[in-house]
Every structure is written in C-alpha cells, then in structure tokens.
Amino acid sequence: MPALPEGAPVWADAMFPDLEKAKSFYAELFGWSYDPGAEEYGNYTQAKTADGKHVAALSPQMPGMEGTPPAWNLYLATADVAAVAERIAGAGGTVMMEPMQVGDFGTMITAQDPAGTVFSVWQPGSHEGFEKVNEPGAYCWAEINTRNAAKTDAFFTSVFPYDAKKIADEHVDFHVWQLGGQPYLGRMKMTDDFPEHVPSYVNVYFVVEDCDAAVATVERLGGKLHFGPMDSPFGRFAAVGDSQGAAFSVIDVSAAQGEMPQMD
C-alpha cells in the first residue's frame, strides 16, 4: 500500500464508557465484526467489514476519562510524528499526548487546535491505516466543524501542506483542503444551528447502502438524528449520534444528486 500524503486521513477510532454496547450498535448499523481486543493495548478493538478489511476501531475509555463524552477521533498521516508535534506547538496548538509508540503498529500523538478541535496524528508502522474506504461500512470523508474558522484555517494549513479551496456558496462557510490537487478533508464553520454546548469537533463520514434505512437503524438502537437526511452532489447523507452520544455522519454515495459546487 503506497504511503498516504502528509495530512491525509489515515484512521478513525472512538472511546466509549460501554465498549460492548458500542460494538453491538456499530455491528448492527454497519455490519462490523471485531478482532479480539488485547489487554496490553487497553482492549483496543479493531472493526472489520464482512471481507475482513479493517476500517476503524472502538475502545473503552482510559482511566481518568470517566465522564468525557464519547467522540470519533480522526488520525492524520505523517512520516515524522515528532516533527508534526513541533509544528503543532509552534502554530499555537496543544500537544495533549506526546509521541507514543504503539508496539510495532506505529507512533501517535493527540493534539488540539486553537479552536478546540481534538485530532490525532499517526506515523504508520505495521498498521498502515484504513484497509478499505469509500465502500459500505467504511470511512469516506471527514470535516472539521469549527467555532473559529480563522484560527482553524491558520493552524491546519501551517501544520500540514493543505491547499485550501473555498466552496462558492454565500450560505455556508466551507473549505476543502487538498493535497496534490485531490480533496482530503473539509472545514465547516459552525452556525447557530449547532447547540451552544457543542465544541469544535471532527465529523467522520461512513458509507451506507441506504441513508434513510441507516437513520432508522440509528434511532431504533437508541441513537439520534441531528440533521438530514439530505441530498447532495456527494450523496444522500445525515448527521447522527450513536447510543452513547458520539456524533458522526452516514452517507449513501450512490445517491448523489445535483452539480458539484464551484470552488474558489
């Protein structure tokens, strides 16, 4: 597998107070099954689709994190995690966890941008990241939803080599961050539609075969619909929360409607 460019999304995971409840929720929603979690790695549990491809991970919350709301976390690729940690600090971000080697799998840090967005950076070893993307049950896209677009833009474009393109739409402040001319990540300025208590966060999208059916499953399993379903040139999508409150989005990429937006 060729190395991903610096700053490309490479992996996603989430920590939960009730791991078994989370495993059951996502197994029914996405058809995931799971590798056994190893105690030496805090019962970190990789999820896989029916063909055995690893697409994400779930884990219990670490000691001391009790009461922290569950959230999906996005990892951005790098060939030198220590250098990225220095750039993060130099750009006004916070390195929340110093570079940590995870066996022979790779090395990671967790950080926060000046607007409060938490994310991680991954320097791959034997674990190279997503084994499948853009198919049902797998990751396809992510957006940084930020309370302070100016701070987020300045930070991420100085830490990673993103070329920012603005969507030409007066109703939304949305940027697409490109690498080598290809879109890899979105940035949306949060509006008043977001409840005041919701901080800046990364919204991870997973592909489903039917968006409306996926929303019905989310609600049946105790989750919530936050927005949508809505048609778009990228697919029919909805923003949801799982049964423990972790926010994410589902999208049927086969149901795209309308023309692609212009970018400045």
C-alpha positions in Angstrom: 0.0 0.0 0.0 1.6 3.3 -1.0 2.2 5.9 1.8 -0.5 8.5 2.1 0.5 12.1 1.7 1.3 14.2 4.8 -2.0 15.3 6.5 -4.3 12.7 4.8 -6.8 10.9 7.0 -5.5 7.5 7.8 -7.6 6.1 10.6 -10.5 6.7 12.9 -11.5 5.4 16.3 -13.7 6.2 19.3 -13.6 5.5 23.0 -16.7 4.6 25.0 -17.8 4.1 28.6 -19.6 0.9 27.5 -17.5 -0.9 24.8 -19.8 -3.8 24.4 -22.8 -1.5 23.8 -20.8 0.3 21.2 -19.7 -2.9 19.4 -23.3 -4.0 19.3 -24.5 -0.7 17.9 -22.0 -0.5 15.1 -22.2 -4.2 14.3 -25.9 -3.8 13.5 -25.5 -0.4 11.8 -22.5 -1.2 9.6 -22.3 -5.0 9.7 -18.9 -4.8 11.5 -17.3 -7.7 13.3 -14.3 -7.3 15.6 -10.8 -8.6 16.3 -10.3 -9.6 19.9 -9.0 -6.6 21.9 -5.6 -7.1 23.6 -5.3 -6.1 27.2 -1.8 -4.8 26.7 -3.3 -2.2 24.4 -6.3 -1.3 26.6 -8.7 -3.7 24.8 -8.4 -1.5 21.7 -10.7 -3.4 19.3 -10.4 -3.1 15.5 -13.6 -3.3 13.5 -13.8 -5.0 10.1 -16.3 -5.4 7.3 -17.5 -8.7 6.0 -14.5 -9.2 3.8 -12.2 -8.9 6.8 -10.9 -5.4 5.9 -10.1 -3.2 9.0 -12.0 0.1 8.8 -12.0 1.6 12.3 -11.6 0.8 16.0 -13.5 1.0 19.2 -12.0 1.0 22.7 -13.0 1.5 26.3 -12.3 4.9 27.9 -8.9 5.2 29.5 -8.7 5.6 33.3 -9.2 9.2 34.2 -11.5 9.9 31.3 -14.7 8.9 33.0 -17.4 11.4 32.2 -15.7 12.6 28.9 -18.4 12.5 26.2 -17.6 9.8 23.6 -16.4 11.1 20.2 -15.0 9.9 17.0 -11.3 10.8 16.5 -9.5 11.2 13.2 -5.9 10.4 12.6 -3.8 12.3 10.0 -0.9 10.6 8.3 2.7 11.7 8.7 6.2 10.2 8.1 7.6 12.1 11.1 5.2 12.5 14.1 7.8 14.3 16.2 8.2 17.0 13.6 4.4 17.4 13.4 4.3 17.8 17.2 6.8 20.6 16.9 4.8 22.3 14.2 1.6 21.9 16.2 3.1 23.7 19.2 4.6 26.4 17.0 1.3 27.1 15.4 -0.5 27.6 18.7 -2.0 24.2 19.1 -1.7 21.9 22.1 0.0 18.5 22.1 -2.2 16.6 24.6 -0.2 13.4 24.4 3.4 13.3 23.4 4.6 11.0 20.7 3.9 7.4 21.8 5.0 4.3 20.1 2.3 1.6 19.9 4.2 -1.7 19.6 5.3 -2.1 16.1 2.0 -0.7 14.8 3.2 2.9 14.6 3.6 6.1 16.6 1.0 8.6 17.5 0.2 11.9 19.1 -3.1 13.5 20.1 -3.5 17.3 19.8 -5.9 20.2 19.9 -6.1 23.1 17.5 -6.5 26.7 18.9 -10.3 26.5 18.2 -10.6 23.3 20.4 -10.7 20.6 17.7 -9.2 17.4 19.0 -7.4 15.1 16.5 -4.5 12.6 16.3 -1.5 12.1 14.0 -0.3 8.7 13.0 3.1 7.6 11.8 2.5 4.1 10.4 4.5 1.1 11.2 2.9 -2.3 10.6 -0.6 -0.7 10.9 -0.9 1.4 7.8 -4.4 2.6 8.4 -7.7 2.0 6.6 -7.7 -1.2 4.7 -10.8 -0.1 2.7 -12.5 3.3 2.1 -15.5 4.6 0.1 -17.5 1.4 0.4 -20.4 0.4 2.7 -19.2 0.2 6.3 -16.0 2.1 5.7 -14.7 5.7 6.1 -15.1 8.0 3.1 -14.7 11.6 4.4 -14.3 13.9 7.4 -14.9 17.6 8.1 -13.6 19.8 10.9 -16.6 21.6 12.3 -15.1 24.7 14.0 -16.3 27.5 16.2 -13.5 29.7 14.9 -12.7 29.2 11.3 -9.9 31.8 11.1 -7.9 30.0 13.9 -8.6 26.6 12.5 -7.6 27.6 8.9 -4.4 29.2 10.0 -3.4 26.3 12.2 -4.0 23.4 10.0 -2.6 25.0 6.8 0.6 25.8 8.7 1.0 22.3 10.2 0.1 20.3 7.1 0.6 21.2 3.4 -3.1 21.7 2.6 -4.2 23.8 -0.3 -7.4 25.4 0.9 -10.3 25.9 -1.6 -13.5 27.7 -0.6 -16.9 26.5 -1.7 -18.6 29.3 -3.7 -21.8 29.4 -1.6 -22.9 32.5 0.3 -24.9 30.4 2.7 -22.1 28.3 4.1 -18.5 28.9 5.1 -16.9 25.6 3.9 -13.4 24.9 2.7 -12.0 21.8 1.0 -8.3 21.0 2.0 -6.5 19.5 -0.9 -3.2 17.6 -1.2 -1.6 17.2 -4.6 -4.8 18.6 -6.1 -7.1 16.0 -4.5 -9.6 16.7 -1.8 -8.8 15.0 1.5 -10.6 17.0 4.3 -13.3 19.5 4.8 -13.6 22.5 7.1 -17.0 24.0 8.0 -17.7 27.0 10.2 -20.3 26.0 12.8 -23.5 28.1 12.7 -26.2 28.9 15.2 -27.9 25.7 14.3 -25.3 23.9 16.5 -26.2 23.8 20.2 -24.0 26.2 22.2 -22.6 23.3 24.3 -21.1 21.5 21.3 -17.4 22.3 20.9 -15.4 22.3 17.7 -15.1 18.6 16.5 -14.2 16.3 13.6 -17.3 14.8 11.8 -16.4 11.4 10.3 -18.5 10.0 7.5 -19.1 6.3 6.9 -20.7 4.9 3.8 -24.0 3.1 4.0 -26.1 1.4 1.3 -29.3 3.4 2.2 -29.1 6.6 4.2 -32.7 6.6 5.3 -32.6 3.0 6.4 -29.3 3.7 8.3 -31.0 6.6 10.1 -33.9 4.4 11.1 -31.5 1.8 12.5 -29.6 4.5 14.4 -32.9 5.7 16.1 -34.1 2.1 16.7 -30.8 1.4 18.5 -31.1 4.4 20.8 -29.1 6.9 18.7 -30.3 10.3 17.5 -30.8 12.1 14.2 -29.1 15.6 14.3 -29.5 16.7 10.7 -30.9 15.3 7.4 -31.3 13.1 5.6 -30.3 15.5 2.8 -29.5 15.0 -0.9 -26.2 16.5 -2.2 -23.8 16.1 -5.1 -21.7 13.8 -2.9 -24.6 11.5 -1.9 -27.5 11.4 0.5 -26.3 12.0 4.0 -27.4 12.5 7.6 -25.6 13.6 10.8 -26.4 11.3 13.7 -25.3 10.3 17.2 -24.8 6.8 18.4 -26.5 5.3 21.5 -23.8 6.8 23.8 -23.7 10.2 22.1 -20.8 10.0 19.7 -21.5 12.1 16.6 -20.8 11.0 13.1 -22.4 11.0 9.7 -23.7 8.4 7.3 -23.8 8.8 3.5 -25.1 6.8 0.5 -22.5 7.9 -2.1 -24.5 6.1 -4.8 -27.4 8.6 -4.4 -25.6 11.7 -5.5 -27.8 14.5 -6.9 -27.1 17.9 -8.3 -24.0 19.6 -9.8 -20.7 19.7 -7.9 -20.2 23.1 -6.2 -17.7 25.6 -7.6 -14.5 26.3 -5.6 -12.5 29.5 -5.4 
